[in-house]
Amino acid sequence: MDWASIAGVVIALAGLLLGHSMDGGKFASLVQPAAFSIVVVGTFGAVLLQNEAATFMRGLRMLRWVFKPPPSRRIKLAREITAWSSQARRDGLLSLEQYMQGTSDKFIQKGLRLVIDGIHPTKLRGILEIELTAYEFSQRQAAKIWESAAGYAPTIGILGAVLGLIHVMENLSDPSRLGSGIAVAFVSTIYGVGLANLFFYPIGNKLKGIVAETVTQYEILTEVFYDIASGDHSRVVEERVASLLSRP
């Protein structure tokens, strides 16, 4: 678990609620199902309209990475790269087929297959770079749904406020119903601004960081496959491993 993310959520909510209570406010006054429905459902509806359904669903599934990010693969990849290089130098490129069958990573499978098939190193690099560009674009588009949500939420919160004021104006003759309309109006704005800045923007930025880390590893792997296909000295591959392990 990423305890920093959990702590961040707890601290953000605690600060908001503590500040509210210090002014004499009550937690119940912030619980407005109507405002929540307007802001959350409206925001995700707008985000879905902006994106393809597959991208939207992929972005929702990526949310779990915020609290349980993919485990670091650097050490494992470093060991695998060393094994590939040694095996290729000792028994030839065809011997790498066992490693291709033993991994579930599609990018690694494709890279090893291209090496085994004897594709020219330059063409191999070009193919993998295109594959990596497509992967990066797909993942970044999915992560960006949270940035989009952060952009829409405050505006939809204002829309909820206007709807609440309309409710107030419709019931001016009945003072007992004015309070609920005013509450929806102000709480909608709080939900919109709060969700955008306390959750949606941080989630989007964290997911982009995770995607960037994976892309960097694939970039190094692209060069590793190029080196192996070119028959470069093992020292070159060792330098790739060192660069993989040395990244912060």
C-alpha positions in Angstrom: 0.0 0.0 0.0 1.1 3.6 -0.7 0.7 5.0 2.8 1.5 8.5 1.6 -1.6 8.5 -0.5 -3.8 7.3 2.3 -2.2 9.8 4.7 -2.8 12.6 2.1 -6.5 11.8 1.9 -6.9 11.6 5.6 -5.0 14.9 6.2 -6.9 16.7 3.5 -10.3 15.7 4.9 -9.2 16.3 8.5 -8.0 19.8 7.7 -11.3 20.6 5.9 -13.5 19.2 8.7 -11.4 20.6 11.5 -11.5 24.1 10.0 -15.3 23.8 9.5 -15.8 22.7 13.1 -13.6 25.5 14.5 -16.1 28.0 13.1 -18.9 26.2 14.8 -20.0 24.3 11.7 -21.5 20.8 11.9 -20.5 17.8 9.8 -24.1 17.2 8.9 -24.3 20.5 7.1 -21.7 19.3 4.6 -23.7 16.1 3.8 -25.9 17.0 0.9 -26.9 14.1 -1.3 -28.4 16.4 -3.9 -25.2 18.5 -4.2 -23.1 15.3 -4.3 -25.2 13.9 -7.1 -25.1 17.1 -9.2 -21.3 17.5 -8.9 -20.0 13.9 -9.0 -22.5 12.4 -11.5 -22.4 15.6 -13.7 -18.6 15.7 -13.7 -18.1 12.0 -14.7 -20.8 12.4 -17.3 -18.9 15.3 -18.8 -15.6 13.3 -18.7 -17.3 10.3 -20.4 -18.6 12.6 -23.1 -15.1 13.8 -23.7 -13.5 10.4 -23.9 -14.1 7.0 -25.4 -15.7 4.5 -23.1 -12.6 2.2 -23.2 -10.3 5.1 -22.2 -12.8 6.2 -19.4 -13.0 2.7 -17.9 -9.2 2.3 -18.1 -8.8 5.5 -16.2 -11.2 4.4 -13.5 -9.3 1.1 -13.2 -6.0 3.0 -12.8 -7.4 4.6 -9.7 -6.2 1.6 -7.6 -2.6 2.5 -8.5 -2.9 5.6 -6.3 -3.2 3.5 -3.2 -1.6 0.3 -4.4 0.9 1.2 -7.1 2.4 -1.4 -9.4 5.5 -2.9 -7.6 8.9 -1.7 -8.7 10.3 -3.9 -11.5 13.8 -2.4 -11.7 15.7 -5.1 -9.8 13.8 -7.9 -11.6 14.3 -6.2 -15.0 18.0 -5.8 -14.3 18.4 -9.5 -13.6 16.4 -10.4 -16.6 18.4 -8.1 -18.9 21.7 -9.7 -17.6 20.3 -13.1 -18.2 19.1 -12.3 -21.8 22.5 -10.9 -22.7 24.5 -13.8 -21.2 22.2 -16.4 -22.9 22.3 -14.6 -26.3 26.2 -14.5 -26.2 26.5 -18.1 -25.0 23.8 -19.9 -27.0 22.7 -17.5 -29.7 19.6 -15.4 -30.2 17.2 -18.4 -30.7 17.9 -19.4 -27.1 15.9 -16.4 -25.9 12.6 -18.0 -26.8 12.4 -19.6 -23.3 12.4 -16.0 -21.8 9.7 -14.9 -24.3 7.4 -17.7 -23.2 8.1 -17.1 -19.5 6.9 -13.5 -19.4 3.4 -12.0 -19.5 4.6 -8.5 -20.4 3.5 -7.9 -24.0 6.2 -5.3 -24.6 9.0 -7.7 -23.5 7.4 -10.5 -25.5 7.4 -8.4 -28.6 11.0 -7.2 -28.1 12.3 -10.7 -27.6 10.4 -12.0 -30.5 11.9 -9.4 -32.8 15.3 -10.3 -31.5 14.8 -14.0 -32.0 13.4 -13.4 -35.5 16.6 -11.6 -36.5 15.0 -8.3 -37.3 17.6 -5.7 -38.2 18.5 -3.7 -35.0 17.5 -0.4 -36.5 14.1 -1.6 -37.7 13.7 -3.4 -34.3 14.2 -0.1 -32.5 11.8 1.7 -34.8 9.1 -0.9 -34.2 9.5 -0.9 -30.5 9.5 3.0 -30.4 6.2 3.0 -32.3 4.8 0.4 -29.8 6.0 2.5 -26.9 4.5 5.7 -28.3 1.1 4.0 -28.7 1.3 2.6 -25.1 2.3 5.9 -23.6 -0.5 7.8 -25.4 -3.1 5.2 -24.3 -2.0 5.3 -20.7 -1.7 9.1 -20.5 -5.1 9.6 -22.1 -6.6 7.3 -19.4 -4.8 9.1 -16.6 -6.0 12.5 -18.0 -9.6 11.7 -17.3 -8.8 12.7 -13.7 -7.4 16.1 -14.8 -10.5 16.5 -16.9 -12.7 15.8 -13.9 -10.7 18.4 -11.9 -11.4 20.9 -14.6 -15.2 20.2 -14.8 -16.0 19.8 -11.1 -15.7 23.4 -10.0 -17.9 24.6 -12.9 -20.5 22.0 -12.3 -20.3 22.9 -8.6 -21.3 26.4 -9.6 -24.1 25.0 -11.7 -25.3 23.1 -8.6 -25.2 26.4 -6.7 -27.4 28.1 -9.3 -29.8 25.2 -9.2 -30.0 25.6 -5.4 -30.7 29.3 -5.7 -33.4 28.5 -8.2 -35.0 26.2 -5.6 -34.8 29.1 -3.1 -36.5 31.5 -5.4 -39.3 29.1 -6.1 -40.0 28.7 -2.4 -39.7 32.3 -1.1 -43.3 32.0 0.2 -42.3 29.0 2.3 -39.5 29.9 4.6 -39.2 26.3 5.9 -37.9 25.2 2.6 -35.4 27.9 2.0 -32.7 26.4 4.1 -32.3 23.2 2.0 -32.0 25.2 -1.2 -29.3 27.5 0.2 -27.4 24.5 1.6 -27.4 22.8 -1.7 -26.2 26.0 -3.4 -23.2 26.5 -1.1 -22.3 22.8 -0.6 -22.3 22.2 -4.3 -19.5 24.8 -4.7 -17.6 23.2 -1.9 -17.9 19.7 -3.4 -16.8 21.0 -6.8 -13.8 22.9 -5.7 -12.9 20.4 -3.0 -13.0 17.3 -5.2 -11.0 19.0 -7.9 -8.2 20.2 -5.7 -8.1 17.6 -3.0 -8.6 14.5 -5.1 -8.9 14.8 -8.9 -5.8 16.9 -9.6 -3.6 14.9 -7.2 -4.8 11.6 -8.5 -4.2 12.6 -12.1 -0.7 13.8 -11.4 0.2 10.7 -9.4 -1.0 8.5 -12.2 1.1 10.4 -14.8 4.1 9.8 -12.6 3.5 6.1 -12.5 3.0 6.0 -16.3 6.2 8.0 -16.8 8.2 5.5 -14.7 6.9 2.5 -16.8 7.6 4.4 -20.0 11.2 5.1 -18.9 11.7 1.4 -18.2 10.4 0.4 -21.6 12.7 3.0 -23.2 15.7 1.4 -21.6 14.4 -2.1 -22.7 14.1 -0.8 -26.2 17.8 0.1 -26.2 18.7 -3.3 -24.5 16.9 -5.2 -27.3 18.8 -3.1 -29.9 22.1 -3.9 -28.2 21.4 -7.6 -28.0 20.3 -7.7 -31.6 23.4 -5.8 -32.6 25.7 -8.2 -30.8 27.1 -5.3 -28.7 29.7 -6.0 -26.0 28.2 -7.1 -22.7 29.7 -3.9 -21.2 27.1 -1.9 -23.1 24.2 -3.9 -21.7 25.7 -3.6 -18.2 25.6 0.2 -18.6 21.9 0.0 -19.5 21.3 -2.1 -16.3 23.2 0.5 -14.3 21.1 3.3 -15.7 18.0 1.4 -14.9 19.0 0.9 -11.3 20.4 4.4 -10.7 17.2 6.3 -11.5 15.7 7.9 -8.4 
